[in-house]
């Protein structure tokens, strides 16, 4: 039964407090029931000893203290009613016998007889008395077993109720600071770390609160160092990127002045250099935006189909010389107001990963006003996801988009759901 209760509590995912209460109640119940049984045993054993002692005194004195006792030298001198129910005399000496005899053949109304055979070196005596409502018990009172059982059960129930009340009172007293600690921990923010820790009454709870506060402060310091590192790195990258962009513009101007614009390969190299530089600049701004929020860049009306096509063309060189890859695109005209550079990085990482991880098979890019889907055949590739996937996830979350990826043995599926 106890094991069934434990298994039931486990299935119901009961709290630690409930576990403790049930354990204490079970333990106290077992103790109280055990001691009640022992008390009952020793009570009746003691009563037998008292009755035996009184009967021995009666037998030695050969004088009955009241009319309810029958003392005789032989069994035949005992009352006829008793001898009819017990024809043979008791064999064991110095032992109590209890006999219930129906009254007038009525099984519901009984006379309870106590019989004792006393024997020593000098004599043998038979002592009996009847214990019924009409007997005179003024000189000797026998506590009925039923009343003893009721008294013991009542005492056990009262003790259990008292223990339950005490447990309820203790947990009610402890529940308030524990609930306060839970609410404080749930509402604790970085801004609250400089505030004093509340007093939660008990030293254990205060120690736990201090440990939680210390750990959260340590995590906050680590996050602050990472934030500063990203900010400093992005800031330092802006200067050389600005120089590269400026010199690229100057180089284009000089080439035009020198009438060298007909050199197609040189023009293509400068164009790729320019695009890569702007891409690096956009990524730097996106990292700053992740750190600082909307202060570093502004919202724009972005034409999704045009931006997606630009990203495809920027990465088409990865697969354009591979005839074993089939690219299918479906771009519906759509626009959205969002942050341009972070969205461009997200689209670039999704499409670029699909191109890089497909050596043979198909790539499908489907754009609607509500979402972008990219599915590609997944084959062994020398490229890795690196930090691109994590950056994509964080940027999408910051933009308010939902980014979903699914991978099987031969397919990789990405879906970017736009927030309108």
Helices and strands as residue ranges (DSSP letters): H 2-11, H 16-61, E 69-72, G 75-77, H 80-85, E 96-103, E 106-119, E 124-131, H 145-187, G 190-194, H 203-257, H 264-292, E 300-303, H 304-315, G 316-318, E 325-331, E 335-338, H 340-356, E 361-367, E 371-377, H 388-399, E 402-407, E 411-417
